[in-house]
Amino acid sequence: MNPSKKWSVVFGVLIFLIIVAGLSFSFKDKLFVGLKTYQQIAAVISSRYVDAVDPQILVQAGIKGMLSVLDPYSEYLEEKEYQGLIEETQGQFEGVGLEIGTRNQFLTVISPVEGGPAYRAGILAGDKIIKINGEEAEGITGDQAVKKLRGPKGTAVTITISRAGLAKPIEYKITRDVIEVKTVPYHGLLDQKFGYIRLKKFTETSTAEITKALLELKSQNTTGIILDLRGNPGGLLTQAVEVAGLFLGDKKLILETKGQDEGQNQKYLAGEKAVCPDLPLVVLVDEGSASASEIVAGAIQDWDRGVVIGDTTFGKGLVQTVLRLPNDNALKLTTAKYFTPSGRCIQKKENGSKLEQLELATKSDFKPEDLVSDTNSVFYTKKGRKVLGAGGIIPDIVVARPKFNPLIYNLLREDLFFEFASEYASSNSPIDQNFEVTWETLKEFRRFLWQKNFSYQTMTELQLEELKKTAFEELSSANLDYSLGHINQVIQEEKQKAFTHSLEEIKWYLKEAILTHNLGEKAKYPQVWSKNHPEIKKALEILNLREKYEKLLSS
């Protein structure tokens, strides 16, 4: 290299370093000025505000204010809250059994814990919690909500929820119980040939339990596997990578994490050998599948290893790091995002940070639609199939949630299926795996409901009451009163028919409640779920049609 070129390179490097250093100092200067301003304002408030203010309260408010513009999962944890976070990794706790996240700044149910009080009451993934014990839930964090919902077994808590399709919020009074977090509550053969594994949460034992289940199912000559991740809110990242690796192997990429700190940029690979590398595979997901569940489903889909069936997942793709602070408190901070092997970001924008929205809103060319996930972002699987990068995992076959049924909703809300199961068992034993709900069982259930004075109001009735009130205030017409009264009569007649119209669904819930009460949770999977859940029925259909299965993974 001649001397002039050599000096040009050196000069260029120096200029680059000066620019980088300038940017660094510029950021530090802005941060220093901001902190100085904060300190000055705190000092003025402390000395001149009308009432004396505890300086510690101002500091806490400042910390929470900073975190409030980040994502919903970055939180300042006091010692008790930190201990509650540690408790979540243990095998059991006492509460109502709800996994909660934040969506569009609302506390949202990610998933009710299967078999828990909230699950039995009929609370669903996607329900928004607007009050807890009468207190507004808007603005509180997920961890704060969990603290309010947990408590000793036998105590009650009232939760007010808002649900899409319901005109008014609904109150649930739920009695707390011991919540056991079982990783794999069931595995076995369906239709005598397809292996079914239910994975409820990713804990330290998940990989070992799934491995054991796969080996047992293979020894029974299974010809396909269904991995059920519906309602699975996630858990340990390492376990998600290892569980996906059981089906992929060959050191395939499972996940990438990317953040501002380069130390957070990591690639997670499968091991060399898979336990189940070639058997046909179906992964079931729904709106309650989040985080670690989305990692597994996304990797299986991107490598064309199996077919994903169900509903679009929650879209929680953020890495949290817990940093202990000197005062025994902790900072739970989001430090990276999850990306599937094809490059899709799992995190949905609607579940993201206010900071991102504030930054967008300050742009001169800002448009409201910029805050919505880009559903046009297309990515490609290993075999070239198109998959959308809208956040969450969109299944290969979408199976929508069953249509809302007011009668079933209210029976679940009052826990009447499980209450009846307890009474039924005391006078109808023994009950075995072959139990079926008969006409006599249904008659007993109707008598039980009559004894309980069970009644409920439909949304149509509630809206009709509002209409009557408005009509009386505005019009006060005898003809109108008569017409509205006639409508109400028709509604009551239709409600009388509701039990008959809902017989199949009632039989399903009764059978599940009675079998679970008498034989334990395992009985419901082969006897009820496999015969009634549309996602499992679709999975069995696909696995039975090998040609269709292969076509789905190649088209």
C-alpha positions as CSV (number, residue, x, y, z in Angstrom):
1,M,0.0,0.0,0.0
2,N,1.5,3.4,-1.0
3,P,1.9,6.0,1.8
4,S,-0.9,8.3,0.6
5,K,-3.5,5.5,0.6
6,K,-2.2,4.3,4.0
7,W,-2.8,7.7,5.5
8,S,-6.2,8.0,3.8
9,V,-7.3,4.7,5.5
10,V,-5.9,5.8,8.9
11,F,-7.6,9.2,8.6
12,G,-10.9,7.5,7.6
13,V,-10.7,5.2,10.7
14,L,-10.0,8.2,12.9
15,I,-13.0,10.1,11.5
16,F,-15.2,7.1,12.1
17,L,-14.1,6.7,15.7
18,I,-14.6,10.4,16.3
19,I,-18.2,10.2,14.9
20,V,-18.9,7.1,17.0
21,A,-17.5,8.7,20.1
22,G,-19.4,11.9,19.4
23,L,-22.7,10.0,19.1
24,S,-21.9,8.2,22.3
25,F,-21.1,11.4,24.2
26,S,-24.2,13.0,22.7
27,F,-26.4,10.3,24.1
28,K,-24.6,10.5,27.5
29,D,-24.9,14.2,27.5
30,K,-28.7,14.0,26.8
31,L,-29.1,11.4,29.5
32,F,-27.1,13.6,32.0
33,V,-29.2,16.7,31.2
34,G,-32.4,14.7,31.6
35,L,-31.3,13.3,35.0
36,K,-30.3,16.7,36.1
37,T,-33.7,18.1,35.2
38,Y,-35.4,15.2,37.0
39,Q,-33.3,15.9,40.1
40,Q,-34.2,19.7,40.0
41,I,-37.9,19.0,39.6
42,A,-37.8,16.4,42.5
43,A,-36.0,19.0,44.7
44,V,-38.6,21.7,43.9
45,I,-41.5,19.4,44.6
46,S,-39.9,18.2,47.9
47,S,-39.3,21.8,49.1
48,R,-42.2,23.8,47.6
49,Y,-45.2,21.5,47.0
50,V,-48.3,22.4,49.2
51,D,-47.9,19.1,51.3
52,A,-44.8,17.4,52.5
53,V,-43.8,14.6,50.1
54,D,-41.7,11.5,51.0
55,P,-38.6,11.6,48.7
56,Q,-38.8,7.9,48.3
57,I,-42.3,8.2,46.8
58,L,-40.9,10.6,44.2
59,V,-38.1,8.2,43.3
60,Q,-40.5,5.3,43.0
61,A,-42.8,7.4,40.8
62,G,-39.9,8.4,38.6
63,I,-38.8,4.7,38.1
64,K,-42.4,3.6,37.3
65,G,-42.8,6.6,35.0
66,M,-39.7,5.5,33.0
67,L,-40.8,1.9,32.8
68,S,-44.4,2.9,31.8
69,V,-43.2,3.9,28.3
70,L,-41.6,0.6,27.8
71,D,-43.4,-2.7,27.1
72,P,-45.9,-4.1,29.6
73,Y,-43.4,-6.8,30.8
74,S,-40.6,-4.4,32.0
75,E,-41.3,-3.8,35.7
76,Y,-39.7,-2.7,39.0
77,L,-40.2,-5.4,41.5
78,E,-40.1,-4.9,45.2
79,E,-38.9,-7.8,47.3
80,K,-42.4,-9.4,47.7
81,E,-43.1,-9.1,44.0
82,Y,-39.7,-10.6,43.2
83,Q,-40.4,-13.6,45.5
84,G,-43.8,-14.0,43.7
85,L,-41.9,-14.2,40.4
86,I,-39.7,-16.9,41.8
87,E,-42.8,-18.8,43.1
88,E,-44.1,-19.1,39.5
89,T,-41.4,-21.6,38.6
90,Q,-42.4,-23.9,41.5
91,G,-44.8,-26.8,41.2
92,Q,-47.9,-25.3,42.8
93,F,-49.4,-22.1,44.3
94,E,-52.7,-20.9,45.6
95,G,-55.0,-18.7,43.5
96,V,-57.5,-18.8,40.7
97,G,-55.2,-20.1,38.0
98,L,-54.8,-17.4,35.4
99,E,-51.8,-16.5,33.2
100,I,-52.1,-12.8,32.5
101,G,-50.4,-10.5,30.0
102,T,-51.1,-7.0,28.6
103,R,-52.6,-6.4,25.2
104,N,-53.3,-2.8,23.9
105,Q,-52.6,-1.7,27.5
106,F,-55.4,-3.9,29.0
107,L,-54.8,-6.8,31.4
108,T,-55.6,-9.8,29.2
109,V,-56.0,-13.5,30.0
110,I,-53.3,-15.4,28.1
111,S,-54.6,-18.7,29.4
112,P,-56.5,-20.1,32.4
113,V,-54.6,-22.9,34.1
114,E,-56.3,-26.1,33.0
115,G,-58.4,-27.7,35.7
116,G,-58.1,-24.6,37.9
117,P,-61.0,-22.5,39.4
118,A,-60.9,-19.9,36.6
119,Y,-60.8,-22.6,33.9
120,R,-63.8,-24.3,35.4
121,A,-65.7,-21.0,35.6
122,G,-65.3,-20.6,31.9
123,I,-62.9,-17.7,31.7
124,L,-61.2,-17.7,28.3
125,A,-58.0,-16.6,26.6
126,G,-58.4,-13.1,25.3
127,D,-60.8,-12.0,28.1
128,K,-59.9,-8.5,29.4
129,I,-59.8,-8.0,33.2
130,I,-61.3,-4.6,34.0
131,K,-61.8,-4.9,37.7
132,I,-60.5,-7.1,40.6
133,N,-62.6,-7.0,43.8
134,G,-64.3,-3.9,42.5
135,E,-61.1,-2.0,41.9
136,E,-60.3,-0.8,38.4
137,A,-57.5,-2.9,36.9
138,E,-56.5,-0.4,34.2
139,G,-52.9,0.7,34.6
140,I,-51.8,-2.1,36.9
141,T,-49.1,-4.5,35.8
142,G,-49.5,-8.2,35.2
143,D,-47.4,-9.0,38.3
144,Q,-49.6,-6.6,40.4
145,A,-52.7,-8.3,39.1
146,V,-51.3,-11.8,40.0
147,K,-50.6,-10.5,43.5
148,K,-54.2,-9.5,43.9
149,L,-55.6,-12.8,42.4
150,R,-53.5,-15.1,44.5
151,G,-54.4,-16.0,48.0
152,P,-55.2,-18.8,50.5
153,K,-57.2,-21.7,49.3
154,G,-60.9,-21.3,50.1
155,T,-60.9,-17.5,49.9
156,A,-62.9,-15.7,47.1
157,V,-62.0,-13.0,44.6
158,T,-64.4,-11.2,42.3
159,I,-63.1,-10.6,38.7
160,T,-64.9,-8.4,36.2
161,I,-64.1,-9.2,32.6
162,S,-64.9,-7.8,29.2
163,R,-65.2,-10.2,26.3
164,A,-65.6,-9.6,22.6
165,G,-69.2,-10.2,21.6
166,L,-70.6,-9.4,25.1
167,A,-72.5,-6.0,25.4
168,K,-71.7,-5.7,29.1
169,P,-68.9,-6.7,31.5
170,I,-69.5,-9.9,33.5
171,E,-68.6,-10.6,37.1
172,Y,-67.1,-13.9,38.3
173,K,-66.8,-14.7,42.0
174,I,-64.1,-17.4,42.1
175,T,-63.0,-19.4,45.1
176,R,-59.2,-19.8,45.2
177,D,-57.6,-23.3,45.3
178,V,-54.3,-25.0,45.1
179,I,-53.1,-24.7,41.5
180,E,-50.8,-27.5,40.4
181,V,-48.7,-26.9,37.4
182,K,-48.4,-30.2,35.7
183,T,-46.1,-30.2,32.7
184,V,-47.5,-33.2,30.8
185,P,-50.8,-34.2,32.4
186,Y,-51.5,-36.8,29.7
187,H,-50.0,-38.8,26.8
188,G,-51.4,-41.8,25.0
189,L,-52.8,-43.2,21.8
190,L,-55.9,-41.8,20.0
191,D,-57.7,-44.0,17.5
192,Q,-55.2,-46.7,18.6
193,K,-52.5,-45.4,16.3
194,F,-51.8,-41.6,16.8
195,G,-49.8,-40.4,19.8
196,Y,-51.2,-37.5,21.7
197,I,-49.1,-35.4,24.1
198,R,-50.6,-32.5,26.1
199,L,-48.0,-30.0,27.2
200,K,-49.4,-27.3,29.6
201,K,-46.3,-25.3,30.5
202,F,-42.6,-25.2,29.8
203,T,-40.8,-26.1,33.1
204,E,-37.5,-27.6,34.0
205,T,-38.9,-31.2,33.4
206,S,-40.6,-30.5,30.1
207,T,-37.9,-32.0,27.8
208,A,-37.5,-35.1,30.0
209,E,-41.3,-35.7,30.2
210,I,-41.8,-35.2,26.4
211,T,-38.9,-37.5,25.6
212,K,-40.3,-40.2,27.9
213,A,-43.8,-39.8,26.3
214,L,-42.3,-40.0,22.7
215,L,-40.3,-43.2,23.5
216,E,-43.4,-44.8,25.0
217,L,-45.6,-43.9,22.1
218,K,-43.0,-45.1,19.6
219,S,-42.8,-48.4,21.4
220,Q,-46.6,-48.7,20.8
221,N,-46.0,-48.3,17.1
222,T,-47.6,-44.9,16.8
223,T,-47.8,-43.6,13.2
224,G,-48.0,-39.9,14.0
225,I,-47.8,-37.4,16.9
226,I,-50.1,-34.6,18.0
227,L,-48.4,-32.1,20.3
228,D,-51.1,-30.0,22.0
229,L,-49.8,-26.5,23.0
230,R,-53.3,-24.9,23.3
231,G,-53.5,-22.6,26.3
232,N,-49.8,-23.1,27.1
233,P,-48.6,-19.7,28.2
234,G,-44.9,-20.5,27.8
235,G,-42.2,-20.8,30.5
236,L,-38.5,-21.5,30.2
237,L,-36.8,-20.6,26.9
238,T,-34.2,-23.3,27.2
239,Q,-36.9,-25.9,27.5
240,A,-38.7,-24.6,24.4
241,V,-35.5,-24.9,22.4
242,E,-34.9,-28.5,23.6
243,V,-38.5,-29.6,23.0
244,A,-38.4,-28.3,19.5
245,G,-35.1,-30.1,19.1
246,L,-36.7,-33.4,19.9
247,F,-38.5,-33.2,16.5
248,L,-35.8,-31.4,14.5
249,G,-32.2,-32.3,15.5
250,D,-29.2,-31.8,13.1
251,K,-28.3,-28.6,15.0
252,K,-31.1,-26.8,13.1
253,L,-31.8,-23.2,14.1
254,I,-34.7,-23.0,16.5
255,L,-34.7,-19.4,17.5
256,E,-32.8,-16.1,17.4
257,T,-32.9,-13.4,20.0
258,K,-32.0,-9.8,19.1
259,G,-31.6,-6.7,21.2
260,Q,-29.7,-3.5,21.7
261,D,-27.1,-5.2,23.8
262,E,-25.0,-7.4,21.6
263,G,-24.8,-10.0,24.4
264,Q,-28.5,-10.6,23.9
265,N,-28.0,-11.5,20.2
266,Q,-27.9,-15.3,20.3
267,K,-28.8,-18.2,18.0
268,Y,-30.4,-21.3,19.7
269,L,-29.8,-24.6,17.9
270,A,-31.3,-28.1,18.2
271,G,-29.1,-30.9,19.3
272,E,-27.5,-33.3,16.9
273,K,-30.0,-36.1,17.2
274,A,-33.8,-35.9,17.4
275,V,-35.9,-38.3,19.4
276,C,-38.7,-38.1,16.8
277,P,-37.2,-36.8,13.5
278,D,-39.6,-38.3,10.9
279,L,-43.0,-39.3,12.3
280,P,-45.8,-37.1,10.9
281,L,-46.4,-34.3,13.4
282,V,-49.3,-31.9,14.1
283,V,-48.9,-29.0,16.6
284,L,-52.1,-27.5,18.1
285,V,-52.1,-23.9,19.1
286,D,-54.7,-21.2,20.0
287,E,-54.9,-17.6,21.3
288,G,-53.7,-18.8,24.7
289,S,-50.4,-20.3,23.3
290,A,-47.7,-17.8,24.0
291,S,-43.9,-17.3,24.3
292,A,-42.2,-20.7,24.5
293,S,-45.2,-22.3,22.8
294,E,-44.8,-19.9,19.9
295,I,-41.0,-20.7,19.7
296,V,-41.8,-24.4,19.2
297,A,-44.7,-23.9,16.8
298,G,-42.7,-21.4,14.8
299,A,-39.6,-23.6,14.5
300,I,-41.7,-26.7,13.5
301,Q,-43.6,-24.6,10.8
302,D,-40.5,-22.8,9.4
303,W,-38.6,-26.2,8.9
304,D,-41.8,-27.8,7.4
305,R,-41.4,-30.5,10.1
306,G,-45.1,-30.6,10.9
307,V,-48.6,-29.0,10.3
308,V,-49.7,-26.3,12.7
309,I,-53.5,-26.3,13.4
310,G,-55.7,-24.1,15.5
311,D,-56.0,-20.3,16.0
312,T,-53.4,-17.5,15.8
313,T,-51.2,-17.4,18.9
314,F,-50.9,-14.6,21.5
315,G,-47.8,-13.0,20.1
316,K,-45.5,-12.7,23.2
317,G,-42.0,-12.7,21.8
318,L,-39.9,-10.7,24.4
319,V,-36.9,-11.8,26.5
320,Q,-37.0,-10.6,30.1
321,T,-33.9,-10.4,32.2
322,V,-34.3,-10.0,36.0
323,L,-31.6,-7.8,37.4
324,R,-31.2,-7.7,41.2
325,L,-30.7,-4.3,42.8
326,P,-28.7,-3.4,45.9
327,N,-31.9,-2.7,48.0
328,D,-33.2,-6.3,47.6
329,N,-35.6,-5.3,44.9
330,A,-35.3,-6.2,41.2
331,L,-35.7,-4.8,37.7
332,K,-37.4,-7.1,35.2
333,L,-36.3,-5.7,31.9
334,T,-37.1,-6.7,28.3
335,T,-33.7,-7.0,26.7
336,A,-34.4,-8.8,23.3
337,K,-37.1,-10.1,20.9
338,Y,-37.7,-13.6,19.6
339,F,-37.3,-14.4,15.9
340,T,-38.2,-17.7,14.2
341,P,-35.8,-19.4,11.8
342,S,-37.4,-17.7,8.8
343,G,-36.9,-14.3,10.5
344,R,-40.4,-13.6,11.8
345,C,-40.7,-11.6,15.0
346,I,-43.0,-13.4,17.3
347,Q,-44.0,-10.2,19.2
348,K,-47.2,-8.6,18.1
349,K,-47.1,-4.8,17.8
350,E,-50.3,-4.5,19.8
351,N,-48.6,-6.2,22.7
352,G,-45.6,-3.9,22.5
353,S,-44.3,-0.8,24.1
354,K,-45.6,2.8,24.5
355,L,-42.1,3.9,23.7
356,E,-42.5,2.6,20.1
357,Q,-45.8,4.4,19.8
358,L,-44.4,7.6,21.2
359,E,-41.5,7.5,18.8
360,L,-43.8,6.9,15.9
361,A,-46.2,9.7,17.0
362,T,-43.3,12.2,17.0
363,K,-42.5,11.6,13.3
364,S,-43.7,14.2,10.9
365,D,-45.1,11.5,8.5
366,F,-46.8,9.6,11.2
367,K,-50.0,7.7,10.3
368,P,-52.2,5.8,12.9
369,E,-51.9,2.6,10.8
370,D,-48.2,2.6,11.5
371,L,-49.1,1.2,15.0
372,V,-50.7,-1.9,13.5
373,S,-48.7,-5.1,12.8
374,D,-47.6,-5.3,9.1
375,T,-49.7,-8.2,7.9
376,N,-48.1,-7.9,4.5
377,S,-44.6,-9.0,5.7
378,V,-44.0,-12.3,4.0
379,F,-41.4,-14.9,5.0
380,Y,-40.6,-18.3,3.6
381,T,-40.3,-21.8,5.2
382,K,-37.4,-24.2,4.3
383,K,-39.5,-25.6,1.4
384,G,-40.6,-22.1,0.2
385,R,-44.1,-21.9,1.8
386,K,-45.2,-18.4,2.5
387,V,-45.8,-17.5,6.2
388,L,-46.9,-14.0,7.4
389,G,-44.9,-12.0,9.8
390,A,-47.8,-10.3,11.6
391,G,-46.7,-11.4,15.1
392,G,-47.7,-14.6,16.7
393,I,-47.9,-17.9,14.7
394,I,-50.6,-18.1,12.1
395,P,-51.6,-21.9,11.8
396,D,-51.4,-23.7,8.5
397,I,-55.0,-24.7,9.1
398,V,-57.1,-22.3,11.1
399,V,-59.8,-23.7,13.3
400,A,-61.9,-20.9,14.8
401,R,-63.3,-20.9,18.3
402,P,-66.8,-22.4,18.7
403,K,-69.7,-19.9,18.5
404,F,-70.6,-18.2,21.7
405,N,-73.4,-20.0,23.6
406,P,-75.1,-17.9,26.4
407,L,-76.5,-21.0,28.2
408,I,-73.2,-22.8,28.3
409,Y,-71.3,-19.6,29.3
410,N,-73.5,-19.1,32.3
411,L,-73.4,-22.8,33.4
412,L,-69.6,-22.6,33.3
413,R,-69.6,-19.2,35.0
414,E,-71.5,-20.6,38.0
415,D,-69.4,-23.8,38.1
416,L,-72.6,-25.9,37.8
417,F,-71.1,-28.8,35.7
418,F,-68.5,-29.5,38.3
419,E,-70.9,-29.0,41.2
420,F,-73.4,-31.5,39.6
421,A,-70.5,-34.0,39.0
422,S,-69.8,-34.0,42.7
423,E,-73.4,-34.8,43.6
424,Y,-73.8,-37.3,40.7
425,A,-70.7,-39.3,41.8
426,S,-72.1,-39.7,45.4
427,S,-75.2,-41.6,44.1
428,N,-73.9,-43.1,40.8
429,S,-70.8,-45.2,41.5
430,P,-68.8,-46.8,40.2
431,I,-68.0,-44.7,37.1
432,D,-65.4,-46.0,34.6
433,Q,-63.7,-44.9,31.4
434,N,-66.7,-46.1,29.4
435,F,-69.2,-43.7,31.1
436,E,-71.6,-42.0,28.7
437,V,-74.1,-39.2,29.4
438,T,-77.6,-40.7,29.0
439,W,-81.1,-39.1,28.8
440,E,-81.5,-40.0,32.5
441,T,-78.3,-38.1,33.3
442,L,-79.6,-35.1,31.4
443,K,-82.9,-35.2,33.3
444,E,-81.0,-35.3,36.5
445,F,-79.0,-32.3,35.5
446,R,-82.2,-30.4,34.6
447,R,-83.6,-31.2,38.0
448,F,-80.4,-30.1,39.6
449,L,-80.6,-26.7,37.8
450,W,-84.2,-26.3,38.9
451,Q,-83.2,-27.0,42.5
452,K,-80.5,-24.4,42.2
453,N,-82.9,-21.8,40.8
454,F,-80.6,-21.4,37.9
455,S,-81.5,-18.5,35.6
456,Y,-79.6,-16.2,33.4
457,Q,-80.0,-13.2,31.1
458,T,-78.9,-13.1,27.5
459,M,-77.2,-10.1,26.0
460,T,-80.4,-9.6,23.9
461,E,-82.4,-9.3,27.1
462,L,-80.0,-6.8,28.6
463,Q,-80.1,-4.7,25.4
464,L,-83.9,-5.0,25.3
465,E,-84.1,-3.6,28.8
466,E,-81.9,-0.6,27.7
467,L,-84.2,-0.1,24.7
468,K,-87.3,-0.2,26.9
469,K,-85.9,2.4,29.2
470,T,-84.9,4.7,26.3
471,A,-88.2,4.2,24.5
472,F,-90.2,5.1,27.7
473,E,-88.2,8.3,28.2
474,E,-88.4,9.4,24.5
475,L,-91.7,8.0,23.1
476,S,-93.9,6.4,25.8
477,S,-96.2,4.6,23.3
478,A,-98.6,1.9,24.2
479,N,-98.1,0.2,20.8
480,L,-94.3,0.3,21.3
481,D,-94.7,-1.2,24.9
482,Y,-96.8,-4.0,23.5
483,S,-94.3,-4.7,20.7
484,L,-91.4,-4.8,23.0
485,G,-93.3,-7.0,25.4
486,H,-94.0,-9.4,22.5
487,I,-90.3,-9.5,21.6
488,N,-89.5,-10.4,25.2
489,Q,-92.0,-13.2,25.1
490,V,-90.3,-14.6,22.0
491,I,-86.9,-14.4,23.7
492,Q,-88.2,-16.4,26.7
493,E,-89.7,-19.0,24.5
494,E,-86.3,-19.4,22.7
495,K,-84.5,-19.6,26.0
496,Q,-86.8,-22.5,26.9
497,K,-85.5,-24.3,23.8
498,A,-81.9,-23.5,24.5
499,F,-81.3,-26.6,26.6
500,T,-82.5,-28.8,23.8
501,H,-80.5,-26.9,21.2
502,S,-77.4,-27.2,23.3
503,L,-77.7,-30.9,24.2
504,E,-74.5,-32.1,22.5
505,E,-72.4,-29.3,24.1
506,I,-74.0,-30.0,27.5
507,K,-73.3,-33.7,27.2
508,W,-69.6,-32.9,26.4
509,Y,-69.2,-30.7,29.5
510,L,-71.1,-33.1,31.8
511,K,-69.0,-36.0,30.6
512,E,-65.7,-34.1,31.1
513,A,-66.8,-32.9,34.6
514,I,-68.0,-36.4,35.8
515,L,-65.0,-38.3,34.4
516,T,-62.5,-35.7,35.8
517,H,-64.2,-35.8,39.2
518,N,-64.1,-39.6,39.4
519,L,-61.1,-40.7,37.5
520,G,-58.8,-37.6,37.5
521,E,-57.8,-35.2,34.8
522,K,-56.3,-37.9,32.5
523,A,-59.6,-39.4,31.7
524,K,-60.9,-36.4,29.8
525,Y,-58.3,-36.4,27.0
526,P,-59.1,-39.7,25.2
527,Q,-62.8,-39.8,26.2
528,V,-63.9,-36.2,25.7
529,W,-61.4,-34.0,24.0
530,S,-60.4,-36.3,21.2
531,K,-64.1,-36.8,20.2
532,N,-65.3,-33.2,20.7
533,H,-62.5,-30.6,20.2
534,P,-62.5,-29.5,16.5
535,E,-58.7,-29.0,16.5
536,I,-58.0,-32.5,17.6
537,K,-60.6,-33.9,15.2
538,K,-58.9,-32.0,12.4
539,A,-55.5,-33.2,13.4
540,L,-56.7,-36.9,13.3
541,E,-58.2,-36.3,9.9
542,I,-54.9,-34.8,8.5
543,L,-52.8,-37.6,10.0
544,N,-55.2,-40.2,8.5
545,L,-54.7,-38.7,5.0
546,R,-50.9,-38.9,4.5
547,E,-51.1,-37.5,1.0
548,K,-52.9,-34.4,2.2
549,Y,-50.5,-34.0,5.1
550,E,-47.5,-34.1,2.7
551,K,-49.2,-31.6,0.3
552,L,-49.8,-29.1,3.1
553,L,-46.0,-29.1,3.9
554,S,-45.0,-28.7,0.3
555,S,-47.5,-26.3,-1.2
